[in-house]
Amino acid sequence: MPSFQKLVILFTRYPQAGKCKTRLIPALGKDRAMMVYKELVSHILKRLDTFIASTSNTDLTIFFTGGSEQSMQEWLGHDYICEQQQGKDLGERMAMALIFGLNRKQDTLLIGSDCPGIDAAILKEGFQALQNNDLVIGPAHDGGYYLIGITGTLNPTLCSQLFTNIPWGSSIVYSETIALTEKLGLRTHILKKLHDIDTEEDLHYFYHRPHPQ
């Protein structure tokens, strides 16, 4: 068992023009959309670094797609542990990442880089919720979710079922996932709703809202 009892997983991709923030490309172009993506990743990593530094039992692993471990570390630095995402679709890749934590008996929170509102308070509440719940989830205003977390004692089969037959990219991802948790009988804690950054309108929110550290 690792010395770290808790794990934060950042789900991301290696930045390549035309493959990042594709819904922003019509408004910004490929290169500017990629720059926004890189800024979002930088923003969330600063938040995560601060949170990790404030704890003694929490680790961070970056699960990426595109590029290689070497290219990820050339981009982000060599202080981060980077693992290639595994699976044939988004749901399977997320499930496999969470099972990475389950195999180590770690309470695990998985987040993306699209939600600048994630902060230490959100992460702390998420881990605290897992002391008395099987699952924690943070709904996004677009109908998806920005965070999903599981207790380190969850059955891996139940974990995988949470990501089966979900219409990824739609406005019903969160509601369908909640329906699954109820069907599976999982005790679930729901965090406050936050904004993802996917569209030009979302960008206005990102650049004009306060950004406490």
BELPEQUI-V145088 format. One record per residue. N is the residue number from 1. RES is the residue in one small letter. PSI is psi in whole degrees, -180 to 180 (* if undefined). Layout:
n-><N | N>
res-><RES | RES>
psi-><PSI | PSI>
//
This chain:
n-><1 | 2 | 3 | 4 | 5 | 6 | 7 | 8 | 9 | 10 | 11 | 12 | 13 | 14 | 15 | 16 | 17 | 18 | 19 | 20 | 21 | 22 | 23 | 24 | 25 | 26 | 27 | 28 | 29 | 30 | 31 | 32 | 33 | 34 | 35 | 36 | 37 | 38 | 39 | 40 | 41 | 42 | 43 | 44 | 45 | 46 | 47 | 48 | 49 | 50 | 51 | 52 | 53 | 54 | 55 | 56 | 57 | 58 | 59 | 60 | 61 | 62 | 63 | 64 | 65 | 66 | 67 | 68 | 69 | 70 | 71 | 72 | 73 | 74 | 75 | 76 | 77 | 78 | 79 | 80 | 81 | 82 | 83 | 84 | 85 | 86 | 87 | 88 | 89 | 90 | 91 | 92 | 93 | 94 | 95 | 96 | 97 | 98 | 99 | 100 | 101 | 102 | 103 | 104 | 105 | 106 | 107 | 108 | 109 | 110 | 111 | 112 | 113 | 114 | 115 | 116 | 117 | 118 | 119 | 120 | 121 | 122 | 123 | 124 | 125 | 126 | 127 | 128 | 129 | 130 | 131 | 132 | 133 | 134 | 135 | 136 | 137 | 138 | 139 | 140 | 141 | 142 | 143 | 144 | 145 | 146 | 147 | 148 | 149 | 150 | 151 | 152 | 153 | 154 | 155 | 156 | 157 | 158 | 159 | 160 | 161 | 162 | 163 | 164 | 165 | 166 | 167 | 168 | 169 | 170 | 171 | 172 | 173 | 174 | 175 | 176 | 177 | 178 | 179 | 180 | 181 | 182 | 183 | 184 | 185 | 186 | 187 | 188 | 189 | 190 | 191 | 192 | 193 | 194 | 195 | 196 | 197 | 198 | 199 | 200 | 201 | 202 | 203 | 204 | 205 | 206 | 207 | 208 | 209 | 210 | 211 | 212 | 213>
res-><m | p | s | f | q | k | l | v | i | l | f | t | r | y | p | q | a | g | k | c | k | t | r | l | i | p | a | l | g | k | d | r | a | m | m | v | y | k | e | l | v | s | h | i | l | k | r | l | d | t | f | i | a | s | t | s | n | t | d | l | t | i | f | f | t | g | g | s | e | q | s | m | q | e | w | l | g | h | d | y | i | c | e | q | q | q | g | k | d | l | g | e | r | m | a | m | a | l | i | f | g | l | n | r | k | q | d | t | l | l | i | g | s | d | c | p | g | i | d | a | a | i | l | k | e | g | f | q | a | l | q | n | n | d | l | v | i | g | p | a | h | d | g | g | y | y | l | i | g | i | t | g | t | l | n | p | t | l | c | s | q | l | f | t | n | i | p | w | g | s | s | i | v | y | s | e | t | i | a | l | t | e | k | l | g | l | r | t | h | i | l | k | k | l | h | d | i | d | t | e | e | d | l | h | y | f | y | h | r | p | h | p | q>
psi-><137 | 161 | -22 | 123 | -17 | 152 | 133 | 128 | 125 | 120 | 121 | -173 | 157 | 133 | 122 | 131 | 131 | -12 | 0 | 136 | 53 | -27 | -13 | -13 | -42 | -33 | -36 | -22 | 163 | -45 | -43 | -37 | -40 | -38 | -39 | -44 | -47 | -35 | -39 | -42 | -45 | -42 | -49 | -33 | -36 | -42 | -44 | -41 | -42 | -43 | -47 | -41 | -24 | -3 | 165 | -1 | 22 | 135 | 163 | 132 | 135 | 121 | 122 | 162 | 154 | 150 | -160 | 172 | -40 | -45 | -34 | -43 | -30 | -32 | -50 | -15 | 165 | 6 | -13 | 141 | 124 | 130 | 138 | 133 | 144 | 136 | 159 | -17 | 176 | -45 | -45 | -36 | -40 | -43 | -45 | -36 | -43 | -36 | -28 | -44 | -39 | -40 | -19 | 9 | 32 | 135 | 131 | 132 | 130 | 127 | 161 | -177 | 7 | -4 | 96 | -12 | -10 | 127 | -176 | -36 | -41 | -47 | -41 | -44 | -39 | -48 | -38 | -39 | -32 | -7 | -25 | 6 | 160 | -30 | 147 | 142 | 141 | 108 | 146 | 156 | -21 | 4 | -3 | -155 | 150 | -12 | 139 | 136 | 152 | 150 | 149 | -6 | 4 | 143 | 128 | -32 | -41 | -40 | -48 | -37 | -25 | -17 | 15 | 132 | 36 | 131 | 79 | 139 | -3 | 176 | 7 | 15 | -48 | -49 | -38 | -37 | -43 | -40 | -38 | -42 | -38 | -41 | -37 | -7 | 32 | 135 | 122 | 133 | 132 | 126 | 174 | 155 | 136 | 170 | 130 | 159 | 100 | -27 | 173 | -37 | -38 | -35 | -40 | -41 | -45 | -46 | -16 | 1 | 157 | 147 | 78 | 150 | *>
//
